[in-house]
């Protein structure tokens, strides 16, 4: 089991990564039980959700850039 300082760092990292309360609580339970590898699929899923959000945002930026480009040609 991780020591108290390490638990706080892991907890803060989960929060900083945008994990919701349920995900954070589940991961922290795994950490406290010493089942660290059980977090991997949960964290990979969260990463995929974040990456999809980045891609969606990039597509929106591309659309705005195109519109701005076209407006400059008027």
C-alpha positions as a Markdown table, in Angstrom:
| # | Residue | x | y | z |
|---|---|---|---|---|
| 1 | Unk | 0.0 | 0.0 | 0.0 |
| 2 | Unk | 1.2 | 3.5 | -0.8 |
| 3 | Unk | 2.1 | 5.9 | 2.0 |
| 4 | Unk | -0.1 | 8.9 | 2.8 |
| 5 | Unk | 1.9 | 11.4 | 0.8 |
| 6 | Unk | 1.9 | 9.1 | -2.2 |
| 7 | Unk | -1.9 | 8.6 | -1.9 |
| 8 | Unk | -2.4 | 12.4 | -1.9 |
| 9 | Unk | -0.3 | 12.7 | -5.0 |
| 10 | Unk | -2.2 | 10.0 | -6.9 |
| 11 | Unk | -5.5 | 11.5 | -5.8 |
| 12 | Unk | -4.5 | 15.0 | -7.0 |
| 13 | Unk | -3.2 | 13.6 | -10.3 |
| 14 | Unk | -6.6 | 11.9 | -10.9 |
| 15 | Unk | -8.3 | 15.2 | -10.2 |
| 16 | Unk | -5.9 | 17.2 | -12.4 |
| 17 | Unk | -6.5 | 14.7 | -15.2 |
| 18 | Unk | -10.2 | 15.5 | -15.1 |
| 19 | Unk | -11.4 | 12.2 | -13.6 |
| 20 | Unk | -14.9 | 12.5 | -12.1 |
| 21 | Unk | -15.5 | 11.7 | -8.4 |
| 22 | Unk | -16.7 | 8.1 | -9.1 |
| 23 | Unk | -13.6 | 7.3 | -11.2 |
| 24 | Unk | -11.3 | 8.9 | -8.7 |
| 25 | Unk | -12.9 | 7.0 | -5.8 |
| 26 | Unk | -12.7 | 3.7 | -7.7 |
| 27 | Unk | -9.0 | 4.3 | -8.6 |
| 28 | Unk | -8.1 | 5.3 | -5.1 |
| 29 | Unk | -9.8 | 2.1 | -3.8 |
| 30 | Unk | -7.6 | 0.1 | -6.1 |
| 31 | Unk | -4.5 | 1.9 | -4.9 |
| 32 | Unk | -5.4 | 1.4 | -1.3 |
| 33 | Unk | -5.9 | -2.3 | -1.9 |
| 34 | Unk | -2.7 | -2.6 | -3.8 |
| 35 | Unk | -4.4 | -3.4 | -7.1 |
| 36 | Unk | -2.7 | -0.7 | -9.2 |
| 37 | Unk | -3.0 | -2.5 | -12.5 |
| 38 | Unk | -6.8 | -2.6 | -12.1 |
| 39 | Unk | -6.7 | 1.1 | -12.8 |
| 40 | Unk | -5.2 | 0.7 | -16.3 |
| 41 | Unk | -8.4 | 0.1 | -18.3 |
| 42 | Unk | -10.2 | 2.8 | -16.4 |
| 43 | Unk | -7.5 | 5.3 | -17.1 |
| 44 | Unk | -7.1 | 4.3 | -20.7 |
| 45 | Unk | -10.8 | 4.8 | -21.2 |
| 46 | Unk | -10.6 | 8.3 | -19.6 |
| 47 | Unk | -7.6 | 9.1 | -21.8 |
| 48 | Unk | -9.6 | 8.1 | -24.9 |
| 49 | Unk | -12.5 | 10.3 | -23.9 |
| 50 | Unk | -10.1 | 13.2 | -23.4 |
| 51 | Unk | -8.5 | 12.6 | -26.8 |
| 52 | Unk | -11.8 | 12.5 | -28.6 |
| 53 | Unk | -12.6 | 15.8 | -27.0 |
| 54 | Unk | -9.3 | 17.2 | -28.3 |
| 55 | Unk | -10.0 | 16.0 | -31.8 |
| 56 | Unk | -13.5 | 17.5 | -31.7 |
| 57 | Unk | -12.1 | 20.8 | -30.6 |
| 58 | Unk | -9.4 | 20.7 | -33.4 |
| 59 | Unk | -12.1 | 20.1 | -36.0 |
| 60 | Unk | -14.1 | 23.1 | -34.7 |
| 61 | Unk | -10.9 | 25.2 | -34.8 |
| 62 | Unk | -10.3 | 24.1 | -38.4 |
| 63 | Unk | -13.9 | 25.1 | -39.3 |
| 64 | Unk | -13.4 | 28.5 | -37.8 |
| 65 | Unk | -10.1 | 29.0 | -39.5 |
| 66 | Unk | -11.7 | 28.1 | -42.9 |
| 67 | Unk | -14.5 | 30.6 | -42.3 |
| 68 | Unk | -12.1 | 33.3 | -41.3 |
| 69 | Unk | -10.0 | 32.6 | -44.4 |
| 70 | Unk | -13.1 | 32.9 | -46.6 |
| 71 | Unk | -14.2 | 36.1 | -44.9 |
| 72 | Unk | -10.8 | 37.7 | -45.6 |
| 73 | Unk | -11.4 | 37.0 | -49.3 |
| 74 | Unk | -14.5 | 39.1 | -49.4 |
